Amino acid sequence: MPKGIFLIGWDNTLGSKIEAKFPQNCQIQNNRITQYLVTLQAFGKSSNIQIKDNNDLVLIYGYPVREGTANYDFIIVILDDLEESDIPKIQSKLNLKGEKILTTPKPKRKMAFLDFARNLIKQEQKKIVFMGYPNSGKTTTKYFFFEKIQSEKLDRK
């Protein structure tokens, strides 16, 4: 699951700034945002860039400029180093939705981004299903591992 997803916008006075982030408690330093913008501009023809930054894997999605003025808006996805196998799946989702998010008018863009971020993280959740014959211990296992009920109390049930 991503550590954080950021929508970065451009302000002519302040430069790059965070327009939205998910989850709300995630943080990123301003100098990192500037480094990612410079990286994105250096690889201007590519819209999806992957870099390793300390112990994190960082995916940067920017809408490449084809004509007109430069576009300094982009999306950053920060992953744990152990989530390398998730990168192709996340990149394909960024390719499908990223351009639409970045070209959405600013008043509606934050909502489009937050919907994308929630769905990206929600789809990464895993479920455990216990299947088996009656009286084979499914409920007891659930109580023991997930509800931390002591084994002595489970024997009495």
C-alpha positions in Angstrom: 0.0 0.0 0.0 1.4 3.5 -0.8 2.7 5.5 2.1 1.3 8.7 0.5 -0.1 10.1 -2.7 0.3 13.8 -3.4 -1.2 16.1 -6.0 1.3 18.9 -6.7 0.3 22.1 -8.3 2.0 25.3 -9.4 1.7 28.8 -8.0 3.5 31.6 -9.8 4.5 33.1 -6.4 5.2 30.1 -4.3 6.3 27.6 -7.0 5.3 23.9 -6.4 2.8 23.3 -3.7 0.7 20.5 -2.4 -2.9 20.8 -3.6 -4.1 17.5 -2.0 -2.7 14.5 -0.3 -3.9 11.1 0.8 -3.8 10.0 3.6 -4.1 13.5 5.3 -1.3 12.7 7.8 1.4 11.9 5.2 4.2 14.4 4.8 6.8 15.4 2.1 9.5 18.0 2.3 9.4 21.0 -0.1 13.0 20.3 -1.3 11.9 16.8 -2.4 9.0 18.2 -4.3 11.4 20.5 -6.1 13.8 17.6 -6.9 10.9 15.6 -8.3 9.8 18.5 -10.5 13.3 18.9 -11.9 13.5 15.1 -12.5 10.1 15.3 -14.3 11.2 18.2 -16.4 14.5 16.5 -17.3 12.6 13.5 -18.7 10.0 15.7 -20.4 8.9 13.2 -22.9 8.1 10.5 -20.3 4.9 10.9 -18.2 5.7 8.1 -15.7 9.0 8.1 -13.8 10.2 5.8 -11.1 13.1 6.6 -8.8 14.5 5.3 -5.6 14.8 7.9 -2.8 16.4 6.7 0.4 14.3 3.7 1.5 11.3 4.7 -0.6 10.3 4.0 -4.2 8.8 7.1 -5.8 6.5 7.2 -8.8 6.1 10.6 -10.5 3.4 11.1 -13.0 3.3 14.3 -15.0 1.3 15.2 -18.0 4.0 15.7 -20.7 3.9 19.0 -22.6 3.2 18.5 -26.2 2.6 22.1 -27.2 2.1 25.4 -25.4 3.3 26.5 -22.0 5.1 24.2 -19.6 2.9 22.2 -17.2 4.3 22.0 -13.7 1.5 19.9 -12.1 2.2 16.3 -11.3 1.3 13.4 -9.0 3.7 11.7 -6.6 3.2 8.2 -5.2 5.6 7.1 -2.4 5.9 3.4 -1.8 7.8 1.4 0.7 10.9 -0.3 -0.6 9.2 -3.7 -0.1 6.3 -2.9 -2.5 8.3 -3.1 -5.7 6.0 -5.8 -7.1 3.1 -3.3 -7.0 4.8 -0.7 -9.2 3.5 -1.9 -12.6 -0.1 -2.1 -11.4 0.1 1.4 -9.9 1.8 2.8 -13.0 -0.9 1.5 -15.2 -3.6 3.1 -13.0 -1.6 6.4 -13.1 -1.5 6.2 -16.9 -5.2 5.6 -17.1 -6.4 8.3 -14.6 -3.4 10.7 -14.2 -3.9 12.8 -17.4 -7.6 13.2 -16.6 -6.8 14.3 -13.0 -4.1 16.8 -14.1 -6.3 18.3 -16.9 -9.3 18.7 -14.7 -10.0 22.4 -13.9 -8.5 23.3 -10.5 -11.7 23.7 -8.5 -12.7 20.0 -9.3 -9.2 18.6 -9.5 -8.8 18.0 -5.8 -12.0 15.8 -5.6 -11.0 13.8 -8.7 -7.5 13.2 -7.2 -8.9 12.2 -3.8 -11.3 9.7 -5.4 -8.4 8.2 -7.3 -6.2 8.0 -4.2 -8.9 6.4 -2.1 -9.6 3.8 -4.7 -5.9 3.1 -5.2 -5.4 2.4 -1.5 -8.8 0.6 -1.0 -8.0 -1.9 -3.8 -4.8 -2.8 -2.1 -6.5 -4.1 1.1 -6.3 -7.9 1.6 -9.0 -10.2 3.0 -8.7 -13.6 4.8 -11.5 -16.1 4.3 -11.8 -19.2 6.5 -13.4 -22.2 4.8 -14.0 -25.6 6.1 -16.4 -28.2 7.5 -18.6 -27.5 10.4 -16.9 -27.7 13.8 -13.4 -27.7 12.2 -12.2 -24.7 14.2 -12.8 -21.7 11.9 -14.4 -19.5 14.5 -12.0 -20.5 17.2 -9.1 -19.6 14.9 -10.7 -16.2 14.1 -11.1 -15.5 17.8 -7.6 -16.6 18.7 -5.7 -14.7 16.0 -7.8 -11.6 15.4 -9.7 -11.0 18.7 -6.9 -12.1 20.9 -9.1 -14.3 23.1 -7.0 -16.6 25.3 -7.0 -20.3 24.4 -8.3 -21.3 27.9 -11.5 -19.3 27.3 -12.0 -20.7 23.9 -11.9 -24.3 25.2 -14.8 -23.6 27.5 -17.1 -22.5 24.7 
